[in-house]
Amino acid sequence: MRPGKMAPAGGCGAVRGLWVPLAVLALVRAALALTEQYPTLSLLKQELRRQHQGPAGGCVSAGEWAEQYSAECDSSFLHFHESDCDIGGSSSCESVLSLNTEKILSQAKLLAEQKRFPFATDNDNTNEELAIAYVLIGNGLYDEAIRHFSTMLQEEPELVSAIYGRGIAYGKKGLHDMKNAELALFELSRVISLEPDHPEVFEQRAEILSPLGRISEALSDLTKAIQLQPSARLYRHRGTLYFISEDYATAHEDFQHSLELNKNQPIAMLYKGLTFFHRGLLKEAIESFKEALKQKADFIDAYKSLGQAYRELGNFDAATESFQKALLLNQNHVQTLQLKGMMLYHHGSLDEALKNFKRCLQLEPYNEVCQYMKGLSHVAMGQFYEGIKAQTKVMLNDPLPGQKASPEYLKVKYLREYSRYLHAHLDTPLTEYNIDIDLPGNFKDHWAKNLPFLIENYEEQPGLQPHIKDVLFQNFESYKPDVQQLVCVADHLGSMMQYETPGFLPNKRIHRAMGLATLEVMQAVQRTWANSKVRMNGKTRLMQWRDMFDIAVKWRRIADPDQPVLWLDQMPARSLSRGFNNHINLIRGQVINMRYLEYFEKILHFIKDRILVYHGANNPKGLLEVREALEKVHKVEDLLPIMKFNSKTRDGFTVNTKVPSLKDQGKEYDGFTITITGDKVGNILFSVETQTTEERTQLYHAEIDALYKDLTAKGKILILSAELGEVDAVCNLILSLVYYFYNLMPLSRGSSVIAYSVIMGALMASGKEVSGKIPKGKANHLFILLLFQLVDFEAMTAPGSEAFSKIARSWMNLKSISPSYKSLPSVSETFPTLRTMIEVLNTDSSHCLKKTIVVV
């Protein structure tokens, strides 16, 4: 609607004189009077609203904004909003569209009397005219305000208040139009040149610069504003920009300064917690989120963040409670529904996860994360028709030119192709096909590396075939009693693999899958030692070591189809020739991988030892200086000055671990590579990786082949003789074989749980059962277990694999296996197809809690 026209009936109000012509306003300038100070312009509209509402609105008066700024009353920093008016009839636009001459004059008069606008002058007539323009801005009439200010500037070109107001009006029009942004910045820069000592102008310019991506300039302006007049608000705003820039440590300092100036700021407290969260300091983050909730009991974002922090800690119950409290406050809070759904999926509660994703999509139909996770959940449960329908919706949401594709968009085509493959093989016996052979090499390579789906000459998997029905829900009671017992034992065994350390959320679906894998490995190894053959990949033959691991791979794959669990040596030759890296970031920038945080001291000790060895060989004259410097190293960043001691390590250094051979005494293989690069605190990359090449793979395969041959021979003897010495020898061979498997890292994902399920299953085949859980604070990951062996190597005289066996057995608490395991039905015969595997993973496990699991 344009000025001078009446509102349509049924619109925002049929009011005569709806938009006041500037000529009319000019006639009544003399009616205005002025007096005192003004609020910042970002609070102007709110201040006008407060004047109508009175003190009951709960916000501090505008004159007190500098030191008593209330976060709850803050307009959105970093964003200029368009007018809230919706011509279609929204009540929010009533104040604008019912605006008439009298109301504008009334508001302007009050504003002018109290000088509540920027850069008021000593001239009453000028102030009267300025007040009218600021009222127009406050009511969303930006073009009219700009024309009004422009008229004034024709008469007085350096009228600071008019320059400032026109700049703000350009910004308020919308920064999506670069012309508005440029004009706004130009005007504010003119104000700064004329009045360089006003912090609010620097703040307003920062407010325009930041959404344009000019963060460093915005930070510079906020820093200048703080120098001129520090305030809680300015520190919080600058902290927000540092947070967006992922400089979490500096952001934390600003939020802390802000809270020292005004402790009652739940938003600042929330962001302080988020700076901890993003650095892996979850316990500190939780304390901050709780403090924010003390200040604001109905703070949904604080409950949501608290839930996510507990989820990252692996505390499912506490996370669920926090998410639930957020949803009690707002059952339609999309972010909480999304995060809660993802947590439920990774907890193995797919049915519950689906409810959250569906609700999320009702509220936000184009939410890619919820759409992707909905499709994934359906596929994991064997509901392929619904799953692929959801995946296709994500695929259709192409990014705009220049827009970065979302992680879900990058992954979804791989998932759809894999889903089609799984559906086509739902009822084919698992022994008759091989995923690693069937899937195209380039597809596997791109999927494992999470590359965009740009594969030349790729032929899509066939679409869903109507005669192959989705997987139906299987009641636990429908299984025979011995199968029920099998499932319950599997649940128990799987729970033994749970890492009791921050960062690992219990996943009951993974527990069941890997428990069943353990039992199937046990049964397959026992048959092999009894000279029975196995059926694999359409052939009947004696089981090889890869077949043993393939049992666990099969179960790990189907438990979570989102993750490509693939053998790296089955990738295209070109990929292997370049090397396929398995990479773990321990510290990246300021982000700490909290799963490994408590082991940094051990790893650091190992690195310091390697540095001494290096300088002893290459810099003997400087060895004493290096040794003295290393004594002061207590955390990773303390290594940065030592990197400067040698020109070759100035930009960083790597520490390579070596794996001694059992087959060829004196020979060593490449193990892990630990890398540290960076030039300052907050800009560090501390990582561990293995590079899988064809040559390295062949060396490890030869070692594992020799161990497996020896293991099979000794296993056959063990079947005939139960002497203690034979059992110990077999146990050591099993642990040694897995030691080389894990150093090789032959899978794209899931190596740790796969390796551990093979350890447990093979040990059970030898008559020994693991009764001890992986101890908290000792060795909660096989990767860490290997590093323990390396770190403590000097204290051990035994070769690497024997040291590994010694450490593992110290907490496994091996005991004789229960005879009840022999009566369990065959896992491979009970669940011979993907359909039957998915059915048993879907079935409710709560019944097992009511049963007595006889495993001792």
C-alpha positions in Angstrom: 0.0 0.0 0.0 1.4 3.4 -0.9 1.1 6.7 1.0 -2.2 8.5 0.9 -4.3 5.4 0.1 -6.7 3.9 2.5 -6.4 0.4 4.0 -8.7 -2.2 2.5 -11.6 -3.4 4.6 -10.6 -6.3 6.7 -6.9 -5.3 6.4 -4.7 -3.9 9.1 -7.3 -1.2 9.9 -9.3 1.2 7.7 -8.0 4.5 9.0 -8.2 7.9 7.2 -4.9 9.7 6.8 -3.0 6.3 7.0 0.4 7.5 5.9 1.2 11.1 6.7 2.7 13.2 3.8 5.9 15.0 4.8 4.4 18.3 3.8 1.8 18.0 6.5 4.4 17.1 9.1 6.4 20.2 8.1 3.5 22.4 9.0 3.5 21.3 12.6 7.2 21.3 13.4 6.7 24.2 15.8 4.5 22.0 18.0 7.5 19.9 19.2 9.9 20.4 22.1 13.1 18.7 23.2 15.2 18.0 26.2 17.6 15.2 27.0 19.6 12.1 26.0 18.6 9.3 23.5 18.6 5.6 23.3 20.6 3.7 20.7 18.6 3.4 17.5 18.4 -0.4 17.7 16.2 0.2 20.8 14.1 3.0 19.3 11.2 0.9 18.2 11.1 -1.0 21.4 11.3 2.3 23.4 8.3 3.6 21.5 6.4 0.5 22.4 7.5 0.7 26.0 6.2 4.3 26.2 2.8 3.0 25.4 3.0 0.0 27.7 4.6 1.7 30.6 7.1 0.0 33.1 5.2 -3.2 33.2 6.9 -4.3 30.0 9.9 -5.3 32.1 12.7 -3.4 30.2 15.0 -0.8 31.6 14.4 2.8 30.4 16.3 3.9 27.4 18.3 6.4 29.3 19.9 3.6 31.3 20.9 1.4 28.4 24.6 1.9 28.7 25.1 -0.1 31.9 21.7 -1.8 32.6 21.2 -3.3 29.2 18.9 -6.3 29.5 19.6 -9.2 27.1 15.9 -10.1 27.0 15.0 -6.7 25.7 17.8 -6.6 23.1 16.9 -6.4 19.4 18.6 -8.9 17.3 22.2 -8.0 17.0 23.9 -8.8 13.6 20.6 -8.4 11.7 18.5 -5.5 10.4 14.9 -6.6 10.0 12.4 -5.5 7.5 9.1 -4.0 8.8 7.1 -6.5 10.7 3.9 -5.4 8.9 2.1 -8.0 7.0 -0.6 -6.4 4.9 -2.6 -9.7 5.0 -4.0 -8.9 8.4 -1.3 -9.6 11.0 -2.0 -7.8 14.3 1.8 -7.0 14.5 1.3 -4.3 11.9 -1.6 -2.5 13.5 0.6 0.2 15.1 2.2 1.0 11.7 -0.9 1.0 9.6 -3.0 2.8 12.1 -0.4 5.5 12.3 -1.9 8.9 11.6 -0.7 12.5 11.8 -1.7 12.8 15.4 0.2 9.7 16.6 3.3 10.5 14.7 3.3 14.0 16.2 2.6 12.6 19.7 5.5 10.2 19.5 7.8 12.7 17.9 6.9 15.3 20.5 7.8 13.0 23.4 11.0 11.9 21.7 12.0 15.5 21.1 11.1 16.8 24.5 13.4 14.2 26.1 16.1 14.4 23.3 15.8 10.6 23.0 17.4 10.4 19.5 21.0 10.5 18.4 23.0 13.7 18.2 20.3 16.2 19.3 21.3 19.8 18.5 20.8 23.0 20.4 18.3 24.3 17.9 14.7 23.5 18.8 13.4 23.7 15.2 16.0 21.3 14.0 15.4 18.9 16.8 11.7 18.9 16.1 12.3 18.0 12.5 14.8 15.2 13.4 12.4 13.7 15.9 9.8 13.2 13.2 12.2 11.4 11.0 13.3 9.1 13.8 9.7 8.3 14.6 9.2 7.3 11.0 12.2 4.9 11.3 10.8 3.5 14.5 7.6 2.7 12.7 9.2 1.1 9.7 8.7 4.0 7.2 12.3 4.0 6.0 11.9 5.6 2.6 9.9 8.5 4.1 12.5 8.9 6.8 15.3 9.0 4.2 13.5 11.7 2.2 13.0 13.7 5.4 16.6 13.5 6.4 17.8 14.3 2.9 15.7 17.4 2.8 17.3 18.5 6.1 20.8 17.7 4.8 20.2 19.9 1.7 19.9 22.8 4.1 22.6 21.7 6.5 25.0 19.1 4.9 26.9 18.3 8.1 24.0 17.8 10.4 25.3 14.7 12.2 22.0 13.4 13.5 20.5 13.5 10.0 23.5 11.7 8.5 23.3 9.1 11.2 19.6 8.6 10.9 19.7 8.3 7.1 22.5 5.7 7.5 20.4 3.7 9.9 17.3 4.0 7.7 19.3 2.6 4.7 20.4 -0.3 6.9 16.9 -1.0 8.2 15.6 -1.2 4.6 17.4 -4.5 4.2 21.0 -5.5 3.7 20.1 -8.0 1.0 20.4 -5.0 -1.3 24.0 -4.1 -1.4 23.2 -0.6 -2.4 21.4 -0.1 0.9 24.4 -1.6 2.8 26.9 0.6 0.9 24.9 3.8 1.6 24.4 2.9 5.3 28.2 2.3 5.7 29.0 5.5 3.9 26.7 7.6 6.1 28.0 6.0 9.3 31.6 6.5 8.3 30.8 10.2 7.7 29.4 10.4 11.2 32.6 8.8 12.6 34.7 11.3 10.8 32.7 14.2 12.2 32.1 12.7 15.7 34.8 10.1 16.4 34.1 9.6 20.1 30.7 8.1 20.1 30.7 4.3 20.7 27.1 3.7 19.4 28.1 4.7 15.9 30.9 2.2 15.8 28.5 -0.4 17.1 25.9 0.4 14.5 28.5 0.2 11.7 29.6 -3.2 13.1 25.9 -4.3 13.0 25.9 -3.6 9.3 29.4 -5.0 8.5 28.9 -8.4 10.2 26.0 -9.8 8.2 28.0 -8.8 5.1 30.7 -11.2 6.2 33.1 -8.4 7.0 33.7 -9.7 10.4 37.3 -8.4 11.0 36.1 -4.8 10.3 33.1 -5.3 12.6 35.4 -6.6 15.3 37.6 -3.5 14.9 34.6 -1.2 15.3 33.4 -3.0 18.4 36.8 -2.9 19.9 36.9 0.9 19.3 33.5 1.2 20.9 34.7 -0.7 23.9 37.7 1.5 24.2 35.5 4.6 24.2 32.9 3.2 26.7 33.0 -0.4 27.8 29.6 -2.0 28.5 28.2 -5.5 29.1 26.4 -5.3 25.8 29.4 -4.3 23.7 31.5 -7.2 25.1 28.7 -9.6 24.5 28.3 -8.4 20.9 32.0 -8.7 20.2 32.1 -12.1 21.9 29.3 -13.2 19.5 31.4 -12.2 16.5 34.4 -14.0 17.8 32.2 -17.0 18.4 30.9 -16.9 14.8 34.6 -16.7 13.7 35.3 -19.9 15.8 37.7 -18.1 18.0 36.1 -19.6 21.1 38.8 -18.7 23.6 38.6 -15.0 22.8 34.8 -15.1 22.7 34.9 -16.7 26.1 36.9 -13.8 27.5 34.5 -11.3 26.1 31.4 -13.1 27.5 33.2 -13.3 30.9 33.9 -9.5 30.8 30.3 -8.9 29.9 29.1 -11.0 32.8 31.4 -9.2 35.2 29.8 -5.9 34.2 26.2 -7.4 34.3 25.9 -10.9 35.8 22.2 -11.2 35.0 22.5 -12.0 31.3 21.2 -15.5 30.5 22.1 -15.1 26.8 25.7 -14.2 27.6 25.9 -17.1 30.0 24.5 -19.4 27.3 27.2 -18.3 24.8 29.9 -18.7 27.5 28.7 -22.3 27.8 28.8 -22.7 24.1 32.5 -21.5 24.0 33.2 -24.4 26.4 31.1 -26.8 24.4 32.9 -26.2 21.1 36.3 -26.7 22.7 35.3 -30.0 24.1 35.0 -28.8 27.7 31.6 -30.3 28.3 31.5 -30.3 32.0 32.3 -26.6 32.1 29.7 -26.0 29.4 27.0 -27.8 31.5 27.7 -25.6 34.5 27.3 -22.5 32.3 24.0 -23.8 30.8 22.7 -24.5 34.3 23.6 -21.0 35.4 21.8 -19.6 32.5 18.7 -21.5 33.5 19.0 -20.2 37.1 18.8 -16.7 35.6 15.9 -17.6 33.2 14.0 -20.7 34.1 12.1 -20.9 30.8 15.2 -20.5 28.6 14.5 -23.1 25.8 17.9 -22.7 24.1 19.7 -23.3 27.4 17.8 -26.6 27.9 18.4 -27.6 24.3 22.2 -26.9 24.7 22.3 -28.7 28.0 20.7 -31.7 26.3 23.2 -31.7 23.6 26.1 -31.4 26.0 24.8 -34.4 28.0 24.4 -36.3 24.7 28.0 -35.6 23.8 29.1 -36.8 27.2 27.1 -40.0 26.6 24.6 -39.4 29.3 21.4 -40.4 27.6 19.0 -40.0 30.5 20.2 -36.5 31.4 20.1 -35.5 27.8 16.6 -36.8 27.3 15.4 -34.9 30.4 16.8 -31.6 29.2 15.4 -32.0 25.7 12.0 -32.9 27.2 12.0 -29.8 29.4 12.7 -27.6 26.3 9.8 -29.3 24.5 7.5 -28.8 27.5 8.2 -25.1 27.1 7.6 -25.2 23.3 6.5 -28.5 21.8 7.2 -27.0 18.3 10.8 -26.1 18.9 12.3 -27.5 15.7 16.0 -27.5 16.7 15.2 -29.5 19.9 13.1 -32.0 17.9 15.9 -32.4 15.5 18.7 -32.8 18.1 16.5 -35.2 20.2 15.7 -37.3 17.1 19.4 -37.6 16.2 20.3 -38.6 19.7 17.6 -41.2 19.7 18.8 -42.6 16.4 22.4 -42.9 17.7 21.0 -44.5 20.8 19.4 -47.2 18.7 15.8 -46.0 19.4 14.8 -45.6 15.8 11.0 -45.7 16.3 11.2 -42.9 18.8 13.7 -41.0 16.6 11.2 -41.2 13.7 8.5 -39.5 15.7 10.7 -36.5 16.3 11.8 -36.2 12.7 8.2 -36.4 11.4 7.1 -33.7 13.9 10.1 -31.6 12.8 9.0 -31.9 9.2 5.4 -31.0 10.0 6.7 -27.7 11.4 9.5 -27.2 8.8 8.9 -29.2 5.7 12.2 -28.2 4.0 14.4 -29.1 7.0 17.2 -31.1 5.3 18.6 -32.7 8.4 15.2 -34.0 9.6 14.3 -35.2 6.1 17.6 -37.0 5.7 17.4 -38.6 9.2 13.8 -39.6 8.5 14.9 -41.4 5.4 17.9 -43.0 7.1 15.7 -44.2 10.1 13.2 -45.8 7.7 16.0 -47.6 5.8 17.7 -48.8 8.9 14.4 -50.4 10.0 13.9 -52.0 6.6 11.1 -49.5 5.5 12.7 -48.8 2.1 9.8 -47.3 0.3 9.3 -44.5 2.9 13.1 -44.2 3.3 13.9 -43.6 -0.4 10.9 -41.2 -0.7 12.5 -39.0 2.0 15.9 -39.3 0.5 14.6 -38.2 -2.9 13.2 -35.0 -1.3 16.6 -34.1 0.0 18.1 -34.7 -3.4 15.6 -32.3 -5.0 16.7 -29.5 -2.7 19.6 -28.4 -4.9 21.9 -25.7 -3.4 21.6 -22.3 -5.0 24.6 -21.1 -7.2 27.4 -20.2 -4.9 25.7 -21.8 -1.9 27.6 -24.5 -0.1 25.8 -27.9 -0.2 24.7 -29.3 3.1 26.3 -32.5 4.5 23.0 -34.2 4.1 22.8 -33.2 0.4 26.3 -34.6 -0.1 25.5 -37.9 1.5 22.0 -38.6 0.4 22.7 -40.0 -3.1 25.1 -42.5 -1.7 22.5 -43.5 0.9 19.8 -43.9 -1.8 22.1 -46.1 -4.0 23.1 -48.2 -1.0 19.4 -48.5 0.1 18.4 -49.7 -3.3 21.2 -52.4 -3.2 20.1 -53.5 0.3 16.5 -53.8 -0.7 17.3 -55.9 -3.8 19.3 -58.3 -1.5 16.8 -58.4 1.4 16.0 -62.1 0.8 19.2 -63.3 -0.8 21.3 -65.6 1.5 24.1 -63.5 3.0 26.6 -66.3 2.0 25.9 -65.7 -1.7 27.0 -62.1 -2.3 29.6 -59.6 -1.2 29.0 -55.9 -0.9 32.6 -55.0 -1.3 32.8 -56.8 -4.7 29.3 -55.8 -5.9 29.4 -52.0 -5.4 31.4 -50.1 -8.0 34.9 -49.1 -6.9 34.6 -45.4 -7.7 31.3 -45.3 -5.8 32.9 -46.9 -2.7 35.9 -44.5 -2.9 33.8 -41.4 -3.2 31.4 -42.6 -0.5 34.2 -43.4 2.0 35.8 -40.0 1.4 32.5 -38.1 1.6 33.1 -36.5 -1.9 30.4 -35.0 -4.0 28.5 -37.6 -6.1 30.3 -36.8 -9.3 31.2 -40.3 -10.7 31.8 -40.8 -14.3 29.8 -43.4 -16.2 28.1 -44.4 -13.0 25.1 -46.8 -13.5 22.5 -46.4 -10.9 21.2 -49.3 -8.8 17.8 -50.7 -10.0 14.8 -49.0 -8.4 12.7 -50.8 -5.8 11.2 -54.0 -7.0 7.5 -54.3 -6.0 7.7 -58.0 -5.2 10.2 -57.4 -2.5 8.3 -56.2 0.5 9.5 -54.0 3.3 10.7 -55.6 6.6 7.8 -56.1 9.0 8.0 -55.7 12.8 8.8 -58.9 14.6 7.5 -59.4 18.1 10.1 -60.7 20.5 7.6 -63.4 21.7 7.3 -64.7 18.2 10.9 -66.1 18.4 11.5 -69.5 19.9 12.7 -69.5 23.4 16.3 -70.5 22.4 16.4 -67.6 19.9 15.1 -65.2 22.6 17.9 -66.4 24.8 20.4 -65.9 21.9 19.2 -62.3 21.5 19.4 -61.5 25.2 22.9 -63.0 25.5 23.9 -60.8 22.5 22.6 -57.7 24.2 24.7 -58.5 27.3 27.8 -59.1 25.2 27.3 -56.0 23.2 27.0 -53.9 26.4 30.4 -55.2 27.4 31.9 -53.2 24.5 30.5 -49.9 25.7 33.3 -47.3 26.3 32.7 -45.8 29.7 34.1 -42.4 28.8 32.8 -39.0 27.8 31.9 -38.9 24.1 30.4 -42.4 23.6 26.6 -42.6 23.7 25.3 -46.1 24.4 23.7 -47.5 21.3 21.5 -50.5 22.0 21.2 -51.4 18.3 25.0 -51.5 17.9 25.2 -53.5 21.1 22.9 -56.1 19.8 24.4 -56.3 16.4 28.0 -56.7 17.7 26.8 -59.1 20.4 25.4 -61.3 17.7 28.6 -60.8 15.7 30.6 -62.0 18.7 28.5 -65.2 19.0 28.7 -65.8 15.2 32.5 -65.4 15.3 32.7 -67.8 18.2 30.6 -70.4 16.4 32.4 -70.0 13.0 35.9 -70.3 14.7 34.8 -73.4 16.6 33.6 -75.0 13.3 36.9 -74.1 11.6 39.0 -75.6 14.4 36.8 -78.7 14.0 37.8 -78.8 10.3 34.3 -77.7 9.1 34.1 -75.4 6.1 32.1 -72.2 5.7 30.0 -70.8 2.9 31.3 -67.3 1.9 30.7 -65.3 -1.3 29.0 -68.1 -3.0 31.8 -70.6 -2.3 32.3 -73.4 0.3 35.8 -73.3 1.8 37.9 -73.2 5.0 37.5 -69.9 6.8 40.2 -67.3 6.4 41.0 -64.4 8.8 39.2 -61.9 6.6 36.0 -64.1 6.7 36.2 -63.9 10.5 36.3 -60.1 10.4 33.6 -60.0 7.7 31.1 -61.5 10.1 31.5 -58.5 12.3 31.6 -56.1 9.3 28.3 -57.5 8.1 26.6 -56.8 11.4 28.2 -53.4 11.9 27.0 -52.3 8.4 23.4 -53.2 8.8 23.2 -51.7 12.3 23.8 -48.2 10.8 23.6 -47.9 7.0 24.6 -44.3 7.2 28.3 -45.2 7.6 30.3 -46.8 4.8 32.1 -49.8 6.4 34.3 -50.9 3.5 37.5 -52.8 3.1 40.1 -50.3 1.8 42.1 -52.9 -0.2 38.9 -53.4 -2.3 39.0 -49.8 -3.4 40.2 -48.9 -6.9 43.9 -49.3 -7.4 44.3 -45.6 -8.1 42.9 -44.7 -4.7 45.3 -47.1 -2.9 48.3 -45.9 -4.9 47.7 -42.4 -3.6 47.1 -43.7 0.0 43.9 -43.8 1.9 44.1 -41.9 5.1 42.3 -42.8 8.3 42.4 -39.5 10.2 41.6 -38.6 13.8 41.8 -34.9 14.9 42.7 -34.7 18.6 42.9 -30.8 18.4 41.8 -28.8 15.5 42.1 -25.0 16.0 40.4 -24.6 19.4 38.2 -27.7 19.1 39.3 -30.6 21.3 38.2 -34.1 20.6 37.0 -34.9 24.1 36.9 -38.6 23.5 40.7 -38.6 23.8 41.2 -35.7 26.1 42.2 -37.7 29.2 44.9 -39.4 27.2 46.7 -36.3 26.0 49.2 -36.6 28.8 50.3 -40.1 27.8 50.5 -39.1 24.1 52.5 -36.0 25.0 55.0 -38.0 27.0 55.6 -40.2 23.9 56.0 -37.2 21.7 58.5 -35.6 24.1 60.5 -38.8 24.1 60.6 -38.9 20.2 61.7 -35.2 20.1 64.7 -36.0 22.3 65.6 -39.0 20.1 65.3 -36.7 17.0 67.5 -33.9 18.4 69.9 -36.4 19.8 70.5 -37.7 16.3 70.2 -34.4 14.3 71.0 -31.6 16.8 73.3 -33.0 19.5 74.7 -29.6 20.5 71.3 -28.3 21.2 70.1 -31.4 23.0 70.5 -29.9 26.5 68.5 -26.8 25.6 65.7 -29.0 24.1 65.7 -31.2 27.2 65.3 -28.2 29.5 62.5 -26.8 27.3 60.7 -30.1 27.3 60.6 -30.2 31.1 58.3 -27.2 30.8 55.9 -28.9 28.4 52.7 -29.8 30.2 50.2 -29.4 27.3 50.2 -29.7 23.6 50.5 -25.9 22.9 53.7 -25.8 25.0 55.3 -27.7 22.2 55.0 -24.7 19.8 58.2 -22.9 21.0 60.2 -26.1 20.7 59.2 -26.4 17.0 61.3 -23.3 16.4 64.5 -25.0 17.6 65.1 -26.6 14.2 64.3 -25.1 10.8 63.0 -28.5 9.7 60.3 -28.5 12.4 59.5 -24.7 12.3 56.1 -25.3 10.7 55.4 -28.5 12.6 56.6 -32.1 13.0 55.4 -35.6 12.8 56.1 -38.6 15.0 55.9 -42.0 13.4 55.2 -45.1 15.4 56.7 -48.5 14.4 55.1 -51.9 14.7 57.6 -54.7 15.3 57.1 -57.9 13.2 56.6 -61.3 14.8 57.0 -63.1 11.5 60.4 -61.5 10.6 62.3 -60.6 13.8 63.9 -57.2 13.6 61.6 -55.9 10.9 59.3 -53.0 11.6 56.1 -51.7 9.8 54.8 -48.2 9.7 52.1 -47.6 12.4 50.4 -44.4 13.2 51.6 -40.9 12.4 51.1 -38.2 15.0 51.2 -34.7 13.6 51.4 -31.3 15.2 51.3 -28.1 13.2 50.5 -24.5 14.0 51.9 -21.2 14.9 50.0 -20.1 18.0 47.5 -21.2 20.6 44.1 -21.6 18.9 45.7 -22.5 15.6 46.9 -26.0 16.2 46.3 -29.2 14.4 47.1 -32.2 16.5 46.1 -35.4 14.8 46.7 -39.1 14.3 46.4 -40.9 11.1 47.3 -44.0 9.2 48.0 -44.1 5.4 46.8 -47.3 3.8 48.8 -48.0 0.7 49.0 -51.2 -1.3 52.6 -52.0 -0.2 51.8 -51.4 3.5 48.6 -53.5 3.2 50.5 -56.4 1.8 53.1 -56.3 4.6 50.4 -56.4 7.3 48.4 -59.1 5.4 51.5 -61.3 5.4 51.8 -60.8 9.1 48.1 -61.5 9.8 48.2 -64.5 7.4 51.0 -66.1 9.4 49.3 -65.5 12.7 46.0 -66.8 11.5 47.7 -70.0 10.2 49.4 -70.5 13.5 46.1 -69.7 15.4 44.2 -72.3 13.3 46.8 -74.9 14.0 46.8 -74.3 17.7 43.1 -74.0 17.8 42.7 -77.5 16.3 45.1 -78.8 19.0 43.1 -77.0 21.7 39.9 -78.7 20.6 41.6 -82.0 21.5 43.5 -80.8 24.6 42.3 -78.3 27.2 45.8 -77.7 28.7 46.3 -74.3 30.2 49.4 -73.6 28.1 47.6 -74.2 24.9 44.7 -71.9 25.9 47.2 -69.1 26.8 49.0 -69.5 23.5 45.7 -69.3 21.6 44.6 -66.2 23.5 47.9 -64.5 22.8 47.7 -65.3 19.1 44.1 -63.9 18.9 45.2 -60.6 20.6 48.3 -60.4 18.4 46.3 -60.9 15.2 43.9 -58.1 16.2 46.8 -55.9 17.2 48.1 -56.0 13.6 44.6 -55.6 12.2 44.1 -52.4 14.1 47.5 -51.0 13.3 46.6 -51.7 9.6 43.2 -49.9 9.9 41.9 -51.8 6.9 38.3 -50.5 7.1 36.9 -47.1 6.2 34.8 -47.0 9.5 34.1 -49.1 12.5 37.5 -50.8 12.9 37.4 -50.5 16.7 34.1 -52.3 17.6 34.6 -54.8 14.8 38.1 -55.7 16.1 36.8 -56.0 19.7 33.9 -58.2 18.7 36.3 -60.5 16.9 38.5 -60.6 20.0 35.6 -61.5 22.2 34.2 -64.1 19.8 37.6 -65.8 19.1 38.4 -65.9 22.8 35.1 -67.5 23.5 35.9 -70.1 20.8 39.1 -70.9 22.8 37.1 -71.4 26.0 37.7 -68.0 27.5 35.2 -65.3 28.1 35.8 -61.6 28.7 34.2 -60.7 32.0 35.8 -57.3 32.6 34.5 -54.1 30.9 36.9 -51.7 29.2 37.9 -49.7 32.2 37.1 -46.0 32.5 40.3 -43.9 32.4 42.5 -46.8 31.3 42.0 -47.9 27.7 38.6 -47.0 26.4 39.4 -47.4 22.7 41.6 -49.8 20.9 43.4 -46.9 19.3 44.3 -45.6 22.7 45.3 -49.1 23.8 47.8 -49.1 21.0 49.2 -45.7 22.1 49.5 -47.0 25.6 51.6 -49.8 24.4 53.8 -47.3 22.4 54.0 -44.8 25.3 55.0 -47.4 27.8 57.3 -49.2 25.4 60.5 -48.4 27.2 59.1 -50.1 30.4 58.5 -53.3 28.5 61.0 -55.7 27.1 58.5 -57.7 25.1 57.7 -57.0 21.4 54.8 -54.8 20.5 52.1 -57.4 20.1 53.0 -59.2 23.3 52.9 -55.8 25.1 49.5 -55.2 23.6 48.3 -58.7 24.8 49.6 -58.0 28.3 47.8 -54.7 28.7 44.5 -56.1 27.2 44.5 -59.2 29.4 45.1 -57.0 32.5 41.6 -55.7 32.4 39.7 -58.3 30.3 39.5 -60.5 33.3 39.4 -63.7 31.2 37.5 -66.6 32.8 36.3 -70.0 31.6 33.3 -69.8 29.3 29.9 -70.9 30.5 28.7 -74.2 29.1 25.3 -72.5 28.3 26.9 -70.9 25.2 27.1 -74.3 23.5 23.3 -74.7 23.6 22.6 -71.4 21.7 21.3 -71.8 18.2 23.5 -70.9 15.2 23.5 -67.2 14.5 24.2 -67.6 10.8 21.4 -70.1 10.4 18.9 -68.2 12.5 19.5 -64.9 10.7 20.6 -66.0 7.2 19.4 -62.9 5.3 19.4 -59.1 5.6 15.6 -59.2 6.3 16.1 -61.5 9.3 19.0 -59.4 10.6 17.0 -56.2 10.4 14.1 -57.9 12.1 16.1 -59.0 15.1 17.7 -55.6 15.4 14.3 -54.0 15.3 12.7 -56.2 17.9 12.1 -54.7 21.4 14.9 -55.5 23.8 13.2 -54.6 27.0 12.1 -58.2 27.4 15.7 -59.2 28.1 15.7 -57.1 31.2 13.0 -59.4 32.6 15.0 -62.5 31.8 17.9 -64.1 33.6 20.8 -64.4 31.2 22.6 -67.6 32.0 26.2 -66.9 30.8 28.2 -67.8 33.9 
